[in-house]
């Protein structure tokens, strides 16, 4: 299981040279909560869906329901099949991560996390 998580997080971050995909004290954290019982053939299904928050832009999405919740930068943005109210309206989920640049939180935040 640990290797699978690394392949989906740390390995991709290293490939794209992003400061992400690892857990360190003081770092921002994005978390996907996965129900292993739902990891079946449905995760391979794709469909095209509209994003109302972006003026009806259409995108390809996986049809499976293995991810039960997603937390971005400490906020729940997705839970039980629906996005959180206010996402895209009142607040954005996170920030752009440029390749090759360390994007760390302040040292004071890291110190508070350690105590």
PyMOL commands that set and color helices and strands:
alter all, ss='L'
color gray80, all
select helices_A, chain A and resi 2-8+10-15+36-38+41-44+52-54+107-114
alter helices_A, ss='H'
color red, helices_A
select strands_A, chain A and resi 30-34+46-51+57-62+67-72+75-79+82-83
alter strands_A, ss='S'
color yellow, strands_A
deselect
rebuild
show_as cartoon
